[in-house]
Amino acid sequence: MRLLVSSAALAAATGHSLLKPALGPGVDTQVHQAAGAECLFVNSFKLGHAADLKSHDDGPLAVDTGILACPASFTCVEDSTSSMGGRCVSLWDRDHHGYLEPYFDVQAHRALTACTFDNGTAGTKCYGVDACTGLLDVRRIECGSCNGVKACYHAARTLRLPEGACNGDGACREMDVGYVPSGSCNGFYACSYSDQMYLAEGVCNEYRACARSYRSTIHEGSCNGKRACYRINLSTIGAGSCVGEAQCSMFRGTIGSNSCTGDKIEGRGGDVGQACAYSFGLIGDDSCYEYHSCYQYPTDPIYPINVGSNSCRGYYACAFPDVVTIENDSCNGERACYRVSSDVGDMSWCDILGIVAVSLFVA
């Protein structure tokens, strides 16, 4: 069904005058504009299935843009930066070979979608160029989610989001995760390209926090910070862990609660954080605190490390370890157990050369 409204009626309803050719009876305004060109937005247009489009006189590509002033292969979406209220967006996409293909059989119109939060306040979802392109049903996206350029672009087709998830340019782009809890994956490319992840609330926020991560479980309040859990693999991160810049970047293994945190001390180059970065193994609760604790160079041979609870707390504590086990309440202090090469018992400390100097452990 084509929507035909007179220019005078449009001007009265919207406050805009048509500057392009006036509308005549039964004539679409199909100005040959590129994507991003301004158009008169009046109502969001809901695109039907390909079978429905084929019933139009002009053939399967005759998208009923009507008064929206976009070419036949475009539609008009609301845009507050446009003087006419909207901009033209292509109804075509490229497949994995780079060829253009229509996607209206699975693609609802990706307009700026006004919505209402549970508390009754107004909000938006899927706001931004290609913000929800590729999703099967934007009704599964709650208010306040998927806002940003390509925020949820070609994420899992059946993606379901509560309020307040996947906001920021590319935040969940091409992410193969079916559900992201509230307060998670917010930030520039925060969870982009991640795969088979189980995420709790309030995780993976900030720049590339969990980008390109694979088959991992992240518990509440963890992996928050720039590249905090970037490219972690086959890992489990306990609650409140890996908070700060690059703390657990490329880690593989298991981390308990409140470990691999602290980014107040600066390194020589002014960088901070990076506790547990590039390591793999088992780290207990409340361990590996501050700059480069439990850290390994990405170019060095990576040896597994087994750290108990409340251990390796301090600047460079337990950094660059060999294959070792460090028990509970041990190796705490600046450079404690630095380059440690032998096991350390409970309540022990070792010097900068990694030699056990004091042991308070009583069998």
Summary of the structure (lengths in Angstrom):
residues: 363
radius of gyration: 26.8
end to end distance: 83.7
largest distance: 94.0
contacts: 1327
relative contact order: 0.05
helix: 5%
strand: 19%
